[in-house]
């Protein structure tokens, strides 16, 4: 997934100490970059772009980074003292994410042999502070990673930033198709699509369901048959409560819907989509010429999410885009992510929890290991058509996760992140949907109240692999508001944070 992406490493120095010193700086830098790549801990290839010794060299490198699509971010390291005024024009030009790496070639001070020449050449402790000052003065968004370059824990911080930078680049080439509109009168799934493209990167287009139906009617029976066979191989089929004939028909229809949606996504280059149960194509299912979905294409949405397509229910394009970003960030990681919705509450003292589910559309990447994923057909009594339809049914994994949402506050986008603990639910024999049961941190009362105070959505994107560090980096790169609800959150402190943020953004807008 990241094979064609690069991180550019630029080393800061100057010619004060002569050309021989720069040759040594280059040698150290090349060894360090090779070490990072060989470590296997950085998912994106690091490319050494040389030592920048002047204003013109810095500016040229930063402009080149902007113009290279493969470059998703720039890592800077000041091997020695690099006067920061020469970085101003380059930093002004740079439009890619920036990581300032405060490290040093040698791990320990060579106490017995260190002389003034060594001191002058190995001045990261000096040079990185000079560079840090100018980035702070310029209010340049960046991540600062401090530590020895061979330390796996230090490399992991770079890896997190690399994944986020790759996902931000992906979002800037991301089309989300809305099949139909948002669900009527719902506030939180709406928002400013122009502002979203300016700030978050992705482009959102309306796609009439009639366009999708053109693909639907072209689906070949042999392709549907092959996909149904794949379903039977991958999942445990549960007999349909309405009879075998209806069950087979609904699974067939679901496979045909999946093929149609996948085809239009590929043809348009879209990386995500939304659906709406009030807009399924056609008018009357009893019309002999009817062309439309007989119910919301839930099974298709589940399986396409597992392939990396963003999805949002009821026209929720922000969730569709955020799912794509989370999926992209976590490539190569193993625990999974999904679109989820706050469904209903279970009050049980300190174990009070929220059941996460949806009508149908939960990604099987989060399914509990060792338990079968069931393919079931049941009646769905919501939307423009109430009928039997297929879906994958499973419980989620247990363990720690992080869920996130982005909301449009009118004058800014707000990223809300909550730590959650997924626990094992009791059986739900009358609710045949995939689900997750989680306790918001630090507890239900605090976590749920903070989420509501912040204006959090009923839809969110949860991952077992992502840590809050990912979201901190993401918000920094995009310049959006970031709120994190964790084990240390108190409602008193959270209210103060909301008030302080409001003042900050109002003043920031007034000063612009």
C-alpha positions, 0 to 999 in steps of 0.5 A: 500500500505504501510501496510508491510513497517516500519520506524525504530526509533533509539534513541541516548543516552549513559550510562554516566548518569546510567541505570535508565536514559536509562530506562526513555529515553526508556519510552519517546521514546516509548510514542513518537513513539506511538504518531506518529503512533496514529496521523494518519499523518505518512503513514508508521508504525514507529517501536521503535528499542531501545536506542543505547548507544555504537558503537556496538549497533549503528552498529548492528541496522544499519546493521539490518535495511539494511537486513530487507526488511520491513524497508524503512528508519531510524529515529534518535533522540538524547534524550540526549548527544550521543557522535557522534564517536560511530555513525561512523561505523553504519552510514558508514554501513547504506544503507537506507534513514536517517531522523534526527529528532531534537525534544524533549520529553517535549514541554516547559521548566519546569521553576519552577522545572527544575534542573541539573538532568533534564538538563542532561537527556533532551539534544536534543538541545545538542545531536542533534548538535553532531549527526548533526556534524558527519553526515555533516562531513561524507557527509551522505545524510539525511533529518533534521526535526526540531520541536515538535513531536506532531505538525501536521506540523512537522509530515507532513514533516516526512510523506513526507519523509516516502512516498519518502523512500517507493517509493525509496524502491519500485523502487529497486524492480521495473521491467520496460518492454519495448515492442519494442524499443525507437522511432528512433533518439529520444535522451531524451528517451534514456539513460544508463540503467545500471547507472539507476539501480545503482543510481535509482534502477529500472531494465529495460528489453526489451520484444519482442512484439511477447512475448506479442502477445502470451498473446494476443492470449490466451485472452478469449472472455468472459473476453473481454466481461466482460471488455467491460461491465466495460467500459460501466459502468464507462465511457460515450460512444460517438458514433464512427464517422466511425459507430457503428460496427467499434466502437464496434470492436475497443473497443473490441480490446482495451479491449483485449489489456488491458487484454494481457498487464495486464497478462504479467505484472503480470506474470513477476512481472513488475511494468511498461512498455513502448510501441512504435507505430512503433512496434505493433506485426504482419506484415500485418493487411490484412493477415488472420493469422495476430496477433498484435495490430491494433493500439497503445494500448492507452486505456490500457495504460490509465487504467493501469496507474490508477492502478499504473503501470508505463507508458512511450510512445515511449519507454520512460522507465525513464518516466515509472519508474518515473510515478510508483514512483510518483503513489507510493508516493501518495497512499492515497492522492486523486488528481492524477498524470499522464504521460504528454507531451508538445503538443502545445503552447498558447500565451496569454500574462501573461496567455500564457500556454502549452497544455499537452496531448499525442496521447492517453495515459493520466491517468484518475486519473487527470480528472476534478471532476464532468465531465464525462470521455468519451470513444471515438473511432477515427482515429489515423494517426501515427505509423506503423498502421493508424486506428480507436482506442479507448481512454478516453477523458477528461479535467484535474483538475484545480489547482496547480501541480508539474511536474518532469522529470529525464534526463541522462546528461552523468556523472549524472542524473538530476531531473528537477521539475517545479511548474505549474498552471493548468487552464481550456482549451477551448473546443477541438472538433477536438482533441479528447484526454485527456489534461491539460493546464498549465502555468509554474511558474513563467510565461511561458517565464521564466518557459519554458526557464529554463526547456529547458536550463536544458535539460528537456524532452517533457515527464514529470510526473505531480501530484497535490498532490506532493510538491517540498519537495518530490522531494528534499527528493528524490534527497537527498536519491539518490544523484542526481542533483535537479533543481526546477523551481518555482515562485521565479526563474529568468533566471539569477539565474537559469543560474548561478545554472546550471553553479555552478552545472556543476562545482560541478559535474565535481570536484566531479567526479575528486576527486572520 
